Amino acid sequence: MGLMDRAKKAWAEKQEKWAEESEKEEAEKAEKASFRVNLEDLLDRFEMKDLKSFCKDVLGTLPPTDVEQDKKTGRDRRIEPDRHTFVDFILEKYDDGQLKTIWLTEFAVKRKIVAKSFFEEESGAGNEGEFRKIINSIKDGFEAEKIWTEQHLEDQLKIFLQAKFDKMKIERQQPAPSGGRVDILIEGEYVLELKVPKSRDDLRNLGAQLEEYKEDFPYVCAVIAFVDAKDYHVTQNDITTYVDKYKSKYSVPSVVKEVKKR
C-alpha cells in the first residue's frame, strides 16, 4: 500500500470515528431529554417537604429567596420559594449536569415517595404509565386556539386527544358514581377535569370536584386555562397556589395552559 492509499485509509477511519462519536452524542442527548420528562413526572410526586429535604440534604443548597417591596409600607419583604420554584431549581441542576439521576431516584424510593415499579411504569408499562403519557402529551403538544367558553376548550382538547390516541375511547361529560359529570373520560378510568377560572372561587370549587372524582376514579388530572383578560380576576400565582393544594391534598396533578379569549 502506497503512501497515498494509507493516507486515504487513515482519513476514512477518522471520518468513521467522528460519525460514530456524533451518533453516540446525539443518542445521549435524546436519552437525557427523554429522562427529563420522566424526571418532571417524578418530581410531581414530591410533597413540599420532600423537595426541601432533597435540595438541602442531597444538593446541599436551597433556591434563593426573592425580595420585593411592600407597596403600602415601603419595606422589603421576603418571598419564600414555592413548589414550582423548587422544581425548576432541581431541573436546572439536572440540565447543568450538577444532579445525577441516581440521587433523585434513590431518594424517592428511600423516602417511599414512589415504589421501584414506578420507574418501570414511566417507560410506558401499566395504567400509571399510560396516564402519564396522556398528561405529558397535553403539556407538550396541546395549544388551544382562542376560546369563548370552557366547553369550547373541552371541544379542542377532545379533538387533540382523539388524534393523539386514536385507539382509546375518549368521551365527554360522563356521569360520575358520586354525582356530577366529568369533563373528559378516557378508557373509563382517566379523568380530565377542565377549568377556565374567572375567580379564586372557581379554583376553590374545582378542588371540591377533584376530591369527589378522586374517590370514583383512580386517575384524575386538572387542566386549567389561564386567561389574561380584564373580566378574569385570577392571577398565575393564584393558580399556582391551588395547583399545589390539589397535589398535596388530593394527589391530583395539573396542567396549566395560557389561553386567549375570543
C-alpha positions, -999 to +999 in steps of 0.1 A: +000+000+000+014+033-011+017+065+010-014+080-007-035+049+000-025+048+036-034+085+040-068+079+024-075+049+047-065+069+077-088+098+067-117+074+061-112+058+095-111+092+112-144+102+094-160+069+105-149+076+141-163+111+140-196+098+127-198+072+155-190+098+182-216+122+168-242+094+167-234+085+203-236+121+214-270+125+197-282+093+214-271+105+248-288+139+242-321+121+232-319+098+263-313+127+286-342+147+271-364+116+275-355+111+311-360+148+318-397+143+311-398+114+335-379+135+360-407+161+359-432+133+365-412+120+394-409+155+410-446+159+406-449+131+433-428+150+458-445+169+486-431+203+495-412+188+525-396+163+501-385+190+477-369+210+506-352+180+520-338+169+487-323+203+480-309+207+515-297+172+522-287+160+487-279+191+467-266+210+497-284+242+487-318+258+485-334+280+459-327+317+466-353+338+484-368+367+464-373+401+480-399+426+469-410+460+483-444+462+501-464+489+483-481+500+514-452+502+539-423+506+515-405+478+534-388+449+518-404+415+524-391+380+517-409+358+493-403+322+502-398+298+472-430+279+462-433+244+448-427+254+412-395+273+422-381+242+439-390+220+409-374+244+385-343+247+407-338+209+407-344+207+370-318+234+363-293+214+384-300+184+362-297+204+330-264+218+342-250+184+350-249+191+387-275+164+395-271+127+389-304+108+382-295+081+407-295+107+435-331+115+428-344+080+422-327+066+453-341+095+474-376+089+461-376+052+467-359+055+502-385+081+513-413+059+499-424+087+476-427+060+448-421+023+446-393+008+425-420-002+400-427+035+393-396+036+370-409+006+350-442+024+347-425+055+335-412+036+305-448+032+294-460+000+311-492-002+331-520+022+337-499+047+356-475+049+326-504+054+302-519+081+324-485+099+324-483+097+286-517+114+283-507+142+307-473+147+290-490+149+256-512+178+268-483+195+285-460+193+254-484+193+225-518+209+232-521+245+222-556+258+224-570+283+199-589+313+212-619+302+232-653+315+240-662+292+269-649+262+289-670+240+266-650+254+236-618+244+253-632+210+260-640+205+224-605+214+213-589+191+239-610+162+229-601+166+192-564+168+202-566+136+223-585+117+196-558+125+171-530+116+195-546+084+210-568+072+182-572+037+197-585+050+230-621+056+239-625+093+247-658+106+260-672+139+271-695+148+300-697+113+315-716+107+348-695+100+379-707+074+405-708+100+433-727+125+411-719+152+386-702+147+353-665+146+344-654+167+315-634+141+297-632+104+304-606+082+287-608+044+287-633+046+315-607+054+341-586+085+332-604+117+341-595+152+328-614+180+346-611+213+328-615+248+343-612+283+329-613+302+362-626+337+364-620+340+402-605+322+431-639+308+439-637+288+407-604+273+417-618+265+452-648+248+436-625+228+413-608+214+444-641+201+457-648+184+423-614+168+422-618+155+457-650+138+448-638+124+414-607+110+431-629+088+451-646+075+420-617+072+396-581+061+401-565+087+378-576+123+378-559+154+363-569+190+363-564+210+331-565+247+339-566+276+314-551+309+324-568+338+306-552+372+309-582+394+304-600+422+323-630+402+333-608+373+346-598+381+381-573+352+386-535+356+386-509+330+377-499+330+414-535+321+424-534+292+400-500+280+413-513+281+449-543+260+441-523+236+419-501+229+449-532+223+470-547+198+445-514+179+445-508+179+483-544+173+494-558+151+467-527+137+448-541+152+416-516+166+391-525+196+370-516+210+336-518+248+332-521+264+298-522+300+288-552+306+266-565+337+248-602+347+249-621+354+217 
